[in-house]
Amino acid sequence: MTRAHRSFHAAWSLSLACVLAALAMPLQAADAYPQKPIQVIVPVGAGGDTDMNARIFGKYLEKELGQAIVIVNVKGGGGTIGMKRVMEAAPDGYTALFYHGEAMIPKLAGLVDFGIEAFEMVGIGVIDDTTVLATHSGKPYKTMKQFVDYAKAHPGEVEFGIMTGGYPHLVGVALEKIAGIKLNLVDVGGNAAKTVALKGHKIDVINTQYGLTQDYFTAGDFVSLGLLSEKRNPLFPNIPTTKEQGYPMSFNKFFFYGMPKGTPADVVGKFSAAMKRVVDNPAYQAEAAKVFVTPTYMNPADASALASSQEKFFATFQDLFRAGSKK
């Protein structure tokens, strides 16, 4: 072999080795993932049910992944500011979104041009079937019928606490349509702010998660008008559904993790598998029961299918929702 041939062969071998090494790097990175703490963006303020579920689930998730889960609250824009931060992050598995179906609502309201489809779905870990309509003890209505009768007799006077472009906003317009009433939809912020407003009698009615506000119900500060579900929740069976009172409304929440588009499938799969182990953990199941949520694992495909189904239901209120968002 001539010197030229030997040089060519050496150069070709080196190039091939570089190519093979480059191809192997993503696989090695996925195998080693995670190698540093993972930032989880919660796109609402601290103190609400989303924040609570993110912190409880994250405590167990970091044991499964072997790295710290750092919760970062980024509120504003009906969740869209935090969502955009995740969308714009590097697709390396070290930035994730923890949110629920509210991720779809600002787009339906015409406020933004992106929704849950803007993320790599990692999976669902929690289902919350505890959404109740609540009023405070100073109001004259204690049941759905009394509430609806009062609202019909006082159109536009009952103040319903919402976050514009958010989940409570959708509940408010759906309630108006299904009950045939006119409410005064007042933007008071997220769940923590709504709770404070109702406790201080600054608002008349809110939708809330029972596990988040159970102490107020127990103390008699809040009165439940009904559970927004198809059937009673066995964790608190004494609260009737709005459906059995003649107003069929079902608004449960699924909590999911999402990552920036382009995140490697192996990384998504590793994170998702860790989610399943958390859901199967008896210690997590016991802690979740204390706040009345149901550990439920869905892989990326099944989670995406559920999200699509719920989005179609939300879309049935889109015209009313958009009209309300432009007021």
Phi, psi and omega in degrees: 000130181288165179299322179296318179296319180296321179295317179297316181298318180295317180295318179297317180297320179295318179297316179298319180297320179295318179297313180297321179295320180295321178293328183282336185302314179299322179294317179294320180297318179295320179297324183275344183298138355266150181249000179206169180303150180252128179271123178250115180275123173253111192278031175220170181288167178290153174101348179266183183289327178296313178299316181300313181292324179297319183286321178293311181296319182298328179299322180275328182295322182292335175290326180284324183269343179077016177220157179293141172256113184261112180277127179236117178275123179231091186268166176119150176066031181061031180094349188286334180293314177294322178299317181295326179298320178290318180303324185269357181283163176296135181279062185242004179088002183256005171225125181226156176256136169242116184204190179224197186299346177300342178300338182269344194282318179303325177293318178297328180281354180080017182272331179219172181250019179222157179215212184294336181289350181281001183237156166284115179290126180263323178153166175257141180237342186217138170242131178243106181252048186233020181290120180239153169272130184230144171235174178261166189294345182276356181271153184281351183256137183235353179228169178298318181298315179297320180296311182296318178300318181294316181296324178291327180281342181227064185301132177078002183264327182288122182269118181253121184283129181225175163238116186306128180080009182246184183302313179298329177297316178297317178300319181298313181290327177294320179297318178300316183291312186288323182270349180068043182233168176239119180252163170261102183278114187246124179283112178242358179108198184284190187299319180298317180293322178297319180298314179297318181296318180290320179298324180272009180059031177271350181217159186262319185217144173220164163260140183212162176271128186303320181295333181283328188238018185303325181297326179289325176292316180298320181283348180089004178289322179250150176237129178276128176270338179162154178270130181274077185206164178289330181213164181296150179272123182297344179283338173212072189291351182281348181266117181287157176279159173291332180298314181290345176265006175101007182230088185290106178221131180228113181225079173270171181237135168251134180257129187229162168252137174229156178230163180302146175304138180095357175297132183305140183301324180294324178291314177302316181297322181292318178296316182296319178297324177293324176301317180298320180294325176296312181300326180277355183282118181302327180294318177293319180302320180292319180290322178296323181298331181293335178249016170064029174253160186248112175301124184214117179263133170227132179288173185306319182292313181292323178296319179295322179295319179295317179299319180297319179295317181291325179297323178296322177294314179302323184295340179293343179254011190299316183298315179296320182296314180294323178297318180290327182290338183266000181291000000 
